[in-house]
Amino acid sequence: MKVRSFLVGLVGGVVGTVLVFVVLFLLGFADVDSGDSPTPTPARTVTSTVVEGEGLSAAQIYEEARRGVVMVVSTFTGGQGSFPFEMPQDSQGLGSGFVVSDDGYILTNAHVVESQGQRADRVDVVFKGEENTSEQVSAELVGLDLEADVAVLKVDPDDVKGELKPLPLGDSEQVTVGEPVVAIGNPLGFDFSVTTGVVSAVDRSLESPAGPGYIIPNGIQTDAAINQGNSGGPLINAVGEVIGINEQIVSQTGGNQGLGFAVPINTARRSYEQIKEFGEVRYAWLGIQGQTITSDMAQAFDLPVDSGVLVASVVPDGPADKAGIRGGDREASVQGQMFVVGGDIITRVDGTSVPTMAELIGTIDEYEPGDTVKLTIVRDGNEQTVDVTLEQRPEDL
């Protein structure tokens, strides 16, 4: 019997019909545009900021962080009833979040406060008090980055008893496979729970809840137990720094099976800073449509490389078009799948290999509009470099 696995968002319902349970995705981390068979992206190993034997215990991390972690309760009004002709009804979703500034800014996942194109009409956050007490405060939804699955909330510090406890943010580029981590959140409604584990892998390409084609690069994989309700909560390293936002799991049952994933904090920090400054996140844009080259494609079309991105088309007057990048000129089929061939092949961006369309998207996302990048391309069997000045991605893309 074939067992199916799913990517599961980590929001749980608390009252009424559950609207924010997030879509279930078929397991896959490879190029979502090319139709390739899904395969996990490889992990990298870098120097860790955590010194073995000098880290905090889980109990110490929890004690330091618990006041900075919140439960996020999102209320959606006028939702569709479960049966035909049923009156619209309110519903709520439950997730997690954490404080990042003294003036009341909070980070969580976008899918905690947005569902199927509808933003929550009301957002409340719950702080843990002493012993078994808690405190609920109304929050403002400042902005969303659906592609990175990051949302920024804000509370008025005067509405909160005592001082806010911002959590220190780490550097997700320095995360090491095998280092210990702690997750804090509200799984299945069990508020302010702490679980422990290790970083299982890094550099995972995560499919964003924004939809197919939207990739969160540099995702962190962990075996720390996370479930619905953990969405938006912090993944914390052994020195008490947030290195990621817990976002989704891979599961055959819908429950935790040791395959959890977090948005890297460097990505979340970028979203946070731009939302604060502009009210939105401004992504760089290359202006192409492309397809991941597979070994079958390379053999069938006698391509000079066996990995990279085959440019199918370029957007007229877009960045790639202005730089002279060429799209394909004819259609061809491999195993019943149509491809546009004859165009340039992109293999590197500023020296960084981009073997798949997903990795090209993720790499470009790390730049700012106006940056100039050096693309390594293969054209007519010859390798060359082309300078491309990136632009801001149009709103209708």
TORFI-786625 format. One record per residue (C-alpha): residue in three letters; x negated, y negated, z. Coordinates in steps of 0.05 Angstrom, whole numbers, plus 5000, padded with zeros to 4 digits. Example, Ala and Ser with C-alpha at 12.3 -4.5 7.8 and 13.67 -1.06 7.14 Angstrom:
ALA475450905156SER472750215143
***
This chain:
MET500050005000LYS497349324981VAL496748855041ARG497948125027SER494347575065PHE496646865073LEU493846185090VAL498345945146GLY499145235170LEU498845155245VAL504944745262GLY510345045306GLY517644845314VAL520244645382VAL527444415374GLY532644535319THR530844785250VAL523344845239LEU521544375183VAL514044325193PHE512045055189VAL507844885127VAL507845295063LEU504545985062PHE498946035012LEU496346674981LEU489346795007GLY484146444964PHE478445954967ALA476145944894ASP477945494836VAL485445394839ASP485745094769SER482645644728GLY486646254748ASP480546614774SER481247174825PRO480546854894THR473846964928PRO471146634991THR465746114979PRO458946275009ALA456745975075ARG450545565088THR446045535149VAL443144875175THR439544635237SER444144625297THR444844045345VAL446544535400VAL440644795440GLU441545505464GLY442345555539GLU443644805547GLY450944795526LEU457044675569SER461545235591ALA468645285563ALA471245065631GLN466744455631ILE468744265560TYR476144335577GLU475343915640GLU471843365600ALA476543385540ARG483443555568ARG485442825579GLY483542665507VAL487643225475VAL495043105463MET501143495441VAL504243175379VAL511843225372SER514642995304THR522042865295PHE525242905226THR532342625220GLY537642845172GLY534443495151GLN538143995106GLY542344495145SER540945235141PHE547445405105PRO551245085047PHE555744505068GLU552544495137MET551743795164PRO544643505162GLN541043585228ASP534943335263SER528943785273GLN522243755306GLY515344025295LEU509844125345GLY502344045335SER496243775370GLY491643175365PHE486042815401VAL484242105421VAL478441785383SER478341065409ASP479540655472ASP484840245435GLY489340845424TYR487741165357ILE489141915352LEU487342415297THR491643005277ASN493443385213ALA497743055161HIS502243665157VAL503943565231VAL507542915215GLU509543025142SER513643575111GLN515643665038GLY514642935023GLN518342685084ARG514642315139ALA516842405210ASP521841885232ARG519041895302VAL512542145332ASP511242235406VAL504842475439VAL504342825506PHE498342735551LYS496443235604GLY496442945674GLU493843225739GLU495743945756ASN502244105719THR504443395703SER504943085634GLU506542415603GLN510142285537VAL508641655498SER511441395431ALA506241355376GLU505740965310LEU504141345247VAL498640905218GLY497141295155LEU496141965121ASP490942295077LEU494842885049GLU488943145009ALA484443215069ASP490343385114VAL488742825163ALA493542345197VAL492141745241LEU496741575299LYS496341005349VAL499040905419ASP499140275460PRO493940385516ASP498539985563ASP503840525555VAL499141055581LYS497841155655GLY490341115668GLU484841015617LEU484841365550LYS479541905541PRO476641875471LEU473042515450PRO466042435422LEU465442605348GLY459743045324ASP456543145256SER459743715217GLU453643735170GLN449643995228VAL454244575246THR450745245249VAL453745925236GLY454146305302GLU454345705348PRO459645725404VAL465945315397VAL472245165437ALA479145015409ILE484244625450GLY491444545430ASN498644775438PRO499345455405LEU506445715400GLY508545175449PHE503745395504ASP501244705519PHE493944515528SER491145205517VAL483645325508THR480545885467THR473346045452GLY469346345395VAL463746195347VAL462945855279SER463846445231ALA461946065168VAL461245365139ASP462245055070ARG468845395059SER473245085005LEU480145025036GLU486544934996SER489944315023PRO497344325041ALA497843754990GLY498444294938PRO494544714887GLY488544344859TYR487243954924ILE481144224959ILE478244055027PRO470744175019ASN465844385073GLY471144725116ILE469045065181GLN471145785194THR471846025266ASP474146645303ALA476746235361ALA484046425369ILE488645905338ASN496045965320GLN502045535301GLY501844925345ASN494244865342SER494544425280GLY491043765291GLY487343985354PRO479843925362LEU474644455349ILE469044275398ASN461744495400ALA457744685462VAL455643965477GLY462743725478GLU463143405409VAL468943495361ILE466343815297GLY472943955263ILE480543915264ASN483844595269GLU488244655207GLN490045345181ILE489046095189VAL488646695143SER493247235168GLN496647875145THR502047795198GLY502747035209GLY498947085275ASN491746995293GLN486947505265GLY480347155277LEU480246755212GLY481546025230PHE479345415191ALA478144695209VAL477544045170PRO470343815180ILE470043205226ASN465742815176THR471542865126ALA476542675179ARG472242085202ARG472041815130SER479641865125TYR480541535193GLU475940945177GLN479240815109ILE486240865136LYS484440365190GLU481439885140PHE485839965078GLY492040345102GLU490240905053VAL484341325031ARG480941124967TYR477941724931ALA472741704876TRP474941954808LEU471142274750GLY476842314701ILE476443014671GLN480443644668GLY476044254674GLN475745004683THR471045444724ILE466445854681THR466746604697SER462147154673ASP467747394627MET468546704597ALA461046624588GLN460647294551ALA466847194509PHE464946494485ASP457446614484LEU456346034532PRO449145844551VAL450645874626ASP454746354669SER457245844720GLY459345114721VAL465344714698LEU467544724626VAL470444044609ALA477144154575SER478943414566VAL477042724590VAL481942174609PRO481641624557ASP477841014583GLY476341394648PRO469441434681ALA467342064644ASP469841804578LYS466041144586ALA459741554600GLY460541964537ILE462542624568ARG465943064516GLY472043494524GLY473844124486ASP476144154413ARG479644824407GLU483645344445ALA481446054456SER483946644498VAL480547114547GLN484647694574GLY491047324556GLN488946664589MET488146044547PHE482045594552VAL479944954517VAL472745064494GLY467444674458GLY466544134511ASP460843954557ILE459044404615ILE457744054682THR452844444725ARG450243944777VAL452043274809ASP445942884834GLY442243544836THR447543914875SER450044544841VAL457544554824PRO458945264800THR466545184805MET471844654792ALA473544664866GLU466444504885LEU466043954833ILE472343634862GLY469643704933THR462943404914ILE466042794878ASP470642684938GLU464442544980TYR462741934939GLU465941244940PRO469240884881GLY463840474847ASP458240974862THR454041214803VAL452541954799LYS447842344754LEU451442924721THR447243494694ILE450943764633VAL449744284579ARG451744064509ASP450544474446GLY445944924487ASN441544364512GLU441244094583GLN441443344594THR443442834647VAL448742304642ASP450041724691VAL457341634708THR460141064749LEU465941334789GLU472440944796GLN478140954845ARG482941524832PRO489541274803GLU495541334848ASP499441764799LEU494242324801
***
